[in-house]
């Protein structure tokens, strides 16, 4: 089974207890309080887990660890069980998923302890932000690859960071049909889910080798790419944690990264190493479309014109592919190592340039414009609820905002 050892790292052993470290470098200075942790075990497929139960670790559909904590103030309203209630909670676990919920208690001044199913907000710290998405609460949510946390920023620029054991080099992030944010853990080979108030669940699965891009599918599930898989694979997870993995029987050398739902009801993804665009139906049938050699497709999005648009990082291009597989490539001196791409509020495609420190815009007819953003390049990009473009600055440890006229605001992490 998977557990957290004394250094906060993952190990695969059958040890059934864990003494947390007093300080964990992954927690950005947050202190872990040993006296606030009590572990209990229960072996059953389902069972009554009473008041103050804060989560569970399950393995092979059996509860092997129940996490509890004493009543403390300031708990998140989305806690697994209300501390004021004595009503038993019946919890069932999907056989296909092993769900880990970890308990974090913060003694940092000004922050109250939280339940095991709930993250704790810590002072703002943005470190190597990668993915970014709009949440159901109207805020922007992003992954902090560098310090193992999930961040939230309002359209007015207020930042809050959520961190807990189990987040391990998060990368892609997307809003799910359940109103939660779903993200990939590249370091932990797992998929995470976080509510808009901070409640966290980690779904650990064998076979998730460096999951990267993630998107909500047309079937109400989350679909994600697996980097470094052999053969290449695309994963699917329902909102209750049921997991499926689809391996491409033909294209065994691809390195899928970005993924999006296409206008045809299939999932489309970028194969960065192989130089192709892939398509998979919700039934698991693959199709591969070659694009220009050395293009290294990275980001992909469904465009306003009924086609898919993607970035060609390797050959400084923006590509367009119809659902029948016809490819058009656009080049321009201002397109320089593009990575992320999104549809803007003006129905143009906006993309980040990994070199040149700019945000690019391309119309569906191919007209290109570039806007400078300062001294560091953007990475992933999304249209915000305020009609602006929001992007991650992976090297500058900040979140950027750009209006459609090119005005830039940068929000650094403290």
VEXDREN-2710 file (C-alpha; in Angstrom, 1 decimal):
% VEXDREN-2710
k/r/px/py/pz
1/UNK/0.0/0.0/0.0
2/UNK/1.1/3.6/-0.4
3/UNK/1.8/5.6/2.7
4/UNK/3.7/8.7/3.7
5/UNK/7.0/8.1/5.4
6/UNK/8.8/10.3/7.9
7/UNK/10.2/12.5/5.2
8/UNK/6.9/13.1/3.4
9/UNK/7.9/11.1/0.4
10/UNK/6.0/8.1/-1.1
11/UNK/7.0/4.5/-0.5
12/UNK/5.5/1.1/-1.2
13/UNK/5.5/-0.9/1.9
14/UNK/3.1/-2.6/4.2
15/UNK/3.9/-0.4/7.2
16/UNK/0.6/0.5/8.9
17/UNK/1.6/3.5/10.9
18/UNK/3.2/6.8/10.1
19/UNK/4.7/9.4/12.4
20/UNK/4.8/12.7/10.5
21/UNK/7.9/14.9/10.6
22/UNK/7.8/18.1/12.6
23/UNK/8.6/20.0/9.5
24/UNK/8.2/19.0/5.9
25/UNK/10.1/20.9/3.2
26/UNK/7.2/20.2/0.8
27/UNK/4.8/22.1/3.1
28/UNK/6.6/25.5/2.6
29/UNK/7.3/25.9/6.3
30/UNK/4.0/24.7/7.7
31/UNK/4.5/22.8/10.9
32/UNK/2.9/19.4/11.4
33/UNK/1.6/18.7/14.9
34/UNK/2.2/15.1/15.9
35/UNK/-0.2/15.2/18.9
36/UNK/-3.2/16.1/16.6
37/UNK/-2.9/12.8/14.7
38/UNK/-4.6/9.5/15.6
39/UNK/-4.7/6.5/13.3
40/UNK/-7.2/3.7/13.4
41/UNK/-7.6/0.6/11.2
42/UNK/-10.7/-1.1/9.9
43/UNK/-10.9/-3.9/7.4
44/UNK/-14.2/-3.9/5.5
45/UNK/-15.6/-3.1/2.1
46/UNK/-18.0/-0.7/3.6
47/UNK/-18.6/0.4/7.2
48/UNK/-19.9/3.0/9.6
49/UNK/-17.3/5.7/10.1
50/UNK/-18.5/7.9/12.9
51/UNK/-18.1/11.5/13.9
52/UNK/-14.7/13.2/13.5
53/UNK/-13.5/10.6/10.9
54/UNK/-11.3/12.7/8.7
55/UNK/-10.7/10.4/5.8
56/UNK/-9.4/6.9/4.9
57/UNK/-6.8/5.0/3.0
58/UNK/-8.2/2.1/1.0
59/UNK/-6.4/-0.7/-0.7
60/UNK/-8.1/-3.3/-2.9
61/UNK/-11.5/-1.9/-1.9
62/UNK/-10.8/-2.4/1.8
63/UNK/-10.5/0.3/4.4
64/UNK/-7.0/-0.2/5.8
65/UNK/-6.6/3.1/7.6
66/UNK/-9.1/5.5/9.1
67/UNK/-7.8/9.0/9.9
68/UNK/-9.2/10.9/12.9
69/UNK/-8.5/14.2/14.6
70/UNK/-9.8/15.8/17.7
71/UNK/-12.4/18.7/17.4
72/UNK/-10.6/21.9/16.5
73/UNK/-11.9/25.3/15.3
74/UNK/-11.6/26.6/11.8
75/UNK/-12.4/23.4/9.9
76/UNK/-13.5/23.6/6.3
77/UNK/-17.3/23.3/5.8
78/UNK/-16.5/20.6/3.3
79/UNK/-15.0/18.3/6.0
80/UNK/-15.7/14.6/5.4
81/UNK/-18.0/14.5/8.4
82/UNK/-19.4/17.4/10.5
83/UNK/-17.7/17.5/13.9
84/UNK/-21.1/18.4/15.5
85/UNK/-22.9/15.3/14.1
86/UNK/-23.0/11.9/15.6
87/UNK/-24.7/10.4/12.6
88/UNK/-22.8/7.4/11.1
89/UNK/-21.5/7.9/7.6
90/UNK/-21.7/5.0/5.2
91/UNK/-18.7/5.2/2.8
92/UNK/-18.4/2.9/-0.2
93/UNK/-15.3/2.6/-2.2
94/UNK/-15.0/2.0/-5.9
95/UNK/-12.9/-1.2/-6.6
96/UNK/-11.1/0.5/-9.5
97/UNK/-9.6/3.3/-7.4
98/UNK/-7.4/3.5/-4.3
99/UNK/-8.2/6.8/-2.6
100/UNK/-5.7/8.4/-0.3
101/UNK/-6.8/11.2/2.0
102/UNK/-4.1/12.7/4.2
103/UNK/-4.3/14.7/7.4
104/UNK/-2.5/18.0/7.7
105/UNK/-2.6/20.2/10.8
106/UNK/-1.0/23.6/10.5
107/UNK/0.5/25.4/13.5
108/UNK/1.6/28.4/11.4
109/UNK/0.3/31.6/13.1
110/UNK/-3.1/32.7/11.9
111/UNK/-4.1/29.4/10.4
112/UNK/-6.4/26.9/12.2
113/UNK/-6.1/23.1/12.0
114/UNK/-8.1/21.4/9.3
115/UNK/-9.5/17.9/8.7
116/UNK/-7.8/15.1/6.9
117/UNK/-10.0/15.5/3.9
118/UNK/-9.4/19.3/3.8
119/UNK/-6.4/21.3/2.8
120/UNK/-5.0/24.2/4.8
121/UNK/-4.3/27.6/3.3
122/UNK/-0.8/28.8/3.8
123/UNK/0.8/32.2/3.1
124/UNK/1.0/32.9/-0.7
125/UNK/3.8/31.2/-2.4
126/UNK/3.8/30.6/-6.2
127/UNK/6.6/28.4/-7.3
128/UNK/6.9/27.0/-10.9
129/UNK/3.2/27.4/-11.8
130/UNK/2.2/25.2/-14.7
131/UNK/-1.4/24.5/-15.4
132/UNK/-4.3/27.0/-15.0
133/UNK/-8.1/26.7/-15.3
134/UNK/-11.3/28.5/-14.4
135/UNK/-13.1/27.1/-11.4
136/UNK/-16.8/26.9/-10.8
137/UNK/-16.4/29.6/-8.2
138/UNK/-15.3/32.1/-10.9
139/UNK/-11.7/32.1/-9.8
140/UNK/-8.5/31.0/-11.5
141/UNK/-6.9/27.8/-10.2
142/UNK/-3.3/26.8/-11.0
143/UNK/-0.8/24.1/-10.1
144/UNK/2.5/24.8/-8.4
145/UNK/4.8/22.2/-9.7
146/UNK/7.7/23.6/-7.7
147/UNK/6.3/23.4/-4.2
148/UNK/3.6/20.7/-4.5
149/UNK/0.5/22.9/-4.0
150/UNK/-2.6/24.2/-5.7
151/UNK/-3.2/27.9/-6.0
152/UNK/-6.2/30.1/-6.4
153/UNK/-6.3/33.7/-7.6
154/UNK/-9.3/35.9/-7.9
155/UNK/-9.8/38.2/-10.8
156/UNK/-8.8/41.0/-8.5
157/UNK/-5.5/39.3/-7.8
158/UNK/-6.0/37.8/-4.3
159/UNK/-3.9/34.6/-4.0
160/UNK/-4.5/31.6/-1.8
161/UNK/-2.4/28.5/-1.7
162/UNK/-3.5/25.0/-0.7
163/UNK/-1.0/22.4/0.2
164/UNK/-1.2/18.9/1.8
165/UNK/0.6/15.6/1.6
166/UNK/-0.3/13.8/-1.6
167/UNK/0.2/16.7/-4.0
168/UNK/3.3/15.7/-5.9
169/UNK/4.5/17.9/-8.7
170/UNK/1.1/18.8/-10.0
171/UNK/0.9/19.7/-13.7
172/UNK/-2.3/19.9/-15.7
173/UNK/-5.6/21.2/-14.1
174/UNK/-9.2/21.3/-15.4
175/UNK/-12.6/22.0/-14.0
176/UNK/-14.7/18.9/-13.7
177/UNK/-18.4/18.4/-14.3
178/UNK/-18.8/18.0/-10.5
179/UNK/-17.7/21.6/-9.8
180/UNK/-14.3/20.4/-8.5
181/UNK/-10.8/21.1/-9.9
182/UNK/-9.0/18.0/-11.2
183/UNK/-5.3/17.9/-11.6
184/UNK/-2.5/15.5/-12.6
185/UNK/0.3/14.6/-10.2
186/UNK/3.4/14.0/-12.3
187/UNK/5.6/13.1/-9.4
188/UNK/3.1/10.8/-7.7
189/UNK/1.6/9.1/-10.8
190/UNK/-1.9/10.0/-9.6
191/UNK/-4.9/12.2/-10.2
192/UNK/-6.0/14.7/-7.6
193/UNK/-9.3/16.5/-7.0
194/UNK/-9.8/19.7/-5.0
195/UNK/-13.0/21.4/-4.1
196/UNK/-13.3/25.2/-4.3
197/UNK/-13.0/25.4/-0.5
198/UNK/-9.9/23.2/-0.4
199/UNK/-11.1/19.7/0.2
200/UNK/-8.6/17.3/-1.4
201/UNK/-8.7/13.7/-2.6
202/UNK/-5.9/11.8/-4.3
203/UNK/-6.6/8.9/-6.6
204/UNK/-3.6/6.6/-6.8
205/UNK/-3.4/4.2/-9.7
206/UNK/-0.9/1.8/-11.1
207/UNK/-0.2/2.7/-14.7
208/UNK/-0.3/6.5/-14.4
209/UNK/3.3/7.3/-15.4
210/UNK/3.7/11.0/-15.3
211/UNK/0.1/12.1/-16.1
212/UNK/0.2/15.5/-17.7
213/UNK/-2.7/17.2/-19.5
214/UNK/-6.3/16.8/-18.3
215/UNK/-9.7/17.8/-19.5
216/UNK/-13.4/17.2/-18.9
217/UNK/-14.7/14.8/-21.5
218/UNK/-18.1/14.7/-23.3
219/UNK/-19.1/11.7/-21.2
220/UNK/-18.9/13.4/-17.8
221/UNK/-15.5/11.9/-16.9
222/UNK/-12.0/13.3/-16.8
223/UNK/-9.5/12.4/-19.5
224/UNK/-5.8/12.8/-19.2
225/UNK/-2.5/12.0/-21.0
226/UNK/0.3/9.9/-19.7
227/UNK/3.8/11.1/-20.4
228/UNK/6.6/8.5/-20.8
229/UNK/4.1/5.7/-21.2
230/UNK/5.1/2.7/-23.3
231/UNK/3.0/2.3/-25.3
232/UNK/1.4/5.8/-25.2
233/UNK/-1.7/5.8/-23.1
234/UNK/-4.7/8.0/-22.3
235/UNK/-6.5/7.7/-19.0
236/UNK/-10.1/8.2/-18.0
237/UNK/-11.5/8.7/-14.5
238/UNK/-15.0/9.2/-13.4
239/UNK/-15.9/11.7/-10.7
240/UNK/-16.2/8.9/-8.2
241/UNK/-12.8/7.5/-9.0
242/UNK/-13.4/4.7/-11.4
243/UNK/-10.3/4.4/-13.6
244/UNK/-9.6/3.1/-17.1
245/UNK/-6.4/3.2/-19.1
246/UNK/-6.4/3.0/-22.9
247/UNK/-3.1/2.0/-24.7
248/UNK/-2.6/2.9/-28.4
249/UNK/-1.9/-0.4/-30.2
250/UNK/-0.3/1.4/-33.2
251/UNK/1.4/4.6/-32.1
252/UNK/3.8/3.2/-29.4
253/UNK/6.3/6.1/-29.5
254/UNK/4.1/9.1/-28.8
255/UNK/4.5/11.3/-25.8
256/UNK/1.0/12.8/-25.3
257/UNK/0.8/16.1/-23.4
258/UNK/-2.1/18.5/-24.0
259/UNK/-5.7/17.1/-24.4
260/UNK/-9.1/18.6/-25.2
261/UNK/-12.6/17.6/-26.1
262/UNK/-13.2/18.0/-29.8
263/UNK/-16.4/19.2/-31.6
264/UNK/-17.0/15.6/-32.8
265/UNK/-17.3/14.3/-29.2
266/UNK/-13.9/12.6/-29.2
267/UNK/-10.8/13.5/-27.2
268/UNK/-7.9/15.0/-29.1
269/UNK/-4.3/15.2/-27.8
270/UNK/-0.9/16.4/-28.8
271/UNK/2.0/14.0/-29.2
272/UNK/5.0/16.1/-28.5
273/UNK/7.8/13.6/-29.2
274/UNK/6.3/11.7/-32.1
275/UNK/5.0/14.8/-34.0
276/UNK/1.4/13.9/-34.4
277/UNK/-2.1/14.7/-33.2
278/UNK/-4.0/11.9/-31.7
279/UNK/-7.7/11.2/-31.4
280/UNK/-9.5/8.8/-29.1
281/UNK/-13.2/8.1/-28.9
282/UNK/-14.9/7.6/-25.5
283/UNK/-15.0/3.9/-26.4
284/UNK/-11.2/3.9/-26.6
285/UNK/-10.6/3.8/-30.3
286/UNK/-7.4/5.6/-31.4
287/UNK/-6.6/7.5/-34.6
288/UNK/-3.2/9.2/-35.3
289/UNK/-2.7/12.1/-37.7
290/UNK/0.9/13.0/-38.6
291/UNK/1.9/16.7/-38.6
292/UNK/5.1/18.4/-39.7
293/UNK/8.2/16.7/-38.6
294/UNK/10.0/18.1/-35.5
295/UNK/6.9/20.2/-34.7
296/UNK/6.6/18.8/-31.2
297/UNK/2.9/19.6/-30.6
298/UNK/2.3/20.6/-27.0
299/UNK/-1.0/22.4/-26.3
300/UNK/-4.3/21.8/-28.1
301/UNK/-7.7/23.4/-27.9
302/UNK/-11.0/23.1/-29.7
303/UNK/-11.3/26.2/-31.9
304/UNK/-14.3/28.5/-32.6
305/UNK/-14.3/27.3/-36.2
306/UNK/-15.0/23.7/-35.6
307/UNK/-11.3/22.6/-35.9
308/UNK/-8.6/21.8/-33.4
309/UNK/-5.7/24.2/-32.9
310/UNK/-2.4/23.2/-31.5
311/UNK/1.1/24.7/-30.7
312/UNK/4.2/23.5/-32.5
313/UNK/6.9/24.2/-30.1
314/UNK/9.7/22.4/-32.1
315/UNK/9.2/24.3/-35.3
316/UNK/7.8/27.6/-34.1
317/UNK/4.3/27.2/-35.5
318/UNK/0.6/27.1/-34.8
319/UNK/-1.3/24.2/-36.3
320/UNK/-4.9/23.6/-37.3
321/UNK/-6.5/20.2/-37.9
322/UNK/-10.0/19.5/-39.0
323/UNK/-11.9/16.5/-37.5
324/UNK/-11.2/14.7/-40.8
325/UNK/-7.5/15.1/-40.3
326/UNK/-6.6/18.0/-42.7
327/UNK/-3.6/19.9/-41.3
328/UNK/-2.7/23.5/-41.9
329/UNK/0.5/25.0/-40.4
330/UNK/1.0/28.8/-39.7
331/UNK/4.5/30.2/-39.2
332/UNK/5.5/33.8/-38.2
333/UNK/8.7/35.3/-36.8
334/UNK/6.8/36.2/-33.6
335/UNK/5.8/32.6/-33.0
336/UNK/8.6/31.3/-30.8
337/UNK/8.4/28.0/-29.1
338/UNK/4.6/28.1/-28.4
339/UNK/3.3/25.9/-25.6
340/UNK/-0.2/26.7/-24.2
341/UNK/-3.1/27.7/-26.3
342/UNK/-6.7/28.8/-25.6
343/UNK/-9.7/30.4/-27.3
344/UNK/-9.9/34.1/-26.4
345/UNK/-13.1/36.1/-25.7
346/UNK/-12.6/37.6/-29.2
347/UNK/-12.8/34.2/-30.9
348/UNK/-9.1/34.3/-31.8
349/UNK/-6.5/31.8/-30.6
350/UNK/-4.1/33.0/-27.9
351/UNK/-0.9/31.2/-27.1
352/UNK/2.2/31.5/-24.9
353/UNK/5.7/31.7/-26.4
354/UNK/8.3/29.8/-24.4
355/UNK/11.0/32.1/-25.9
356/UNK/10.7/35.7/-26.7
357/UNK/8.6/36.6/-23.6
358/UNK/5.4/37.2/-25.3
359/UNK/1.8/36.2/-25.7
360/UNK/0.7/35.5/-29.3
361/UNK/-2.7/35.8/-31.0
362/UNK/-3.8/34.2/-34.2
363/UNK/-7.1/34.6/-35.9
364/UNK/-8.9/31.7/-37.6
365/UNK/-7.7/33.1/-40.9
366/UNK/-4.1/33.0/-39.8
367/UNK/-3.2/36.6/-38.9
368/UNK/-0.6/36.7/-36.1
369/UNK/0.1/39.4/-33.5
370/UNK/2.4/39.2/-30.5
371/UNK/2.3/41.1/-27.2
372/UNK/5.3/41.4/-24.9
373/UNK/4.8/40.3/-21.3
374/UNK/8.1/41.3/-19.6
375/UNK/11.2/39.4/-18.7
376/UNK/9.9/35.8/-18.4
377/UNK/7.8/33.6/-20.8
378/UNK/4.3/32.3/-20.2
379/UNK/3.5/28.6/-20.1
380/UNK/-0.2/27.6/-20.0
381/UNK/-3.0/30.0/-20.7
382/UNK/-6.8/30.3/-20.3
383/UNK/-9.6/32.8/-20.8
384/UNK/-10.8/34.1/-17.5
385/UNK/-14.3/34.9/-16.4
386/UNK/-13.4/38.6/-16.6
387/UNK/-12.8/38.5/-20.4
388/UNK/-9.0/38.6/-20.0
389/UNK/-6.3/36.0/-20.7
390/UNK/-4.6/34.5/-17.7
391/UNK/-1.4/32.5/-17.9
392/UNK/1.3/30.9/-15.7
393/UNK/4.8/32.3/-15.6
394/UNK/6.7/29.1/-14.9
395/UNK/10.1/30.8/-14.5
396/UNK/9.1/34.0/-12.9
397/UNK/6.9/32.3/-10.2
398/UNK/3.9/34.4/-11.0
399/UNK/0.5/34.6/-12.6
400/UNK/-0.1/36.9/-15.5
401/UNK/-3.2/38.7/-16.9
402/UNK/-3.5/40.2/-20.3
403/UNK/-6.4/42.1/-21.8
404/UNK/-7.3/41.6/-25.5
405/UNK/-5.6/45.0/-26.1
406/UNK/-2.3/43.7/-24.7
407/UNK/-2.3/45.4/-21.3
408/UNK/-0.4/43.1/-18.8
409/UNK/-0.7/42.7/-15.0
410/UNK/1.6/40.4/-13.1
411/UNK/0.8/38.8/-9.8
412/UNK/3.9/37.5/-8.0
413/UNK/3.8/35.0/-5.2
414/UNK/5.2/36.2/-1.9
END
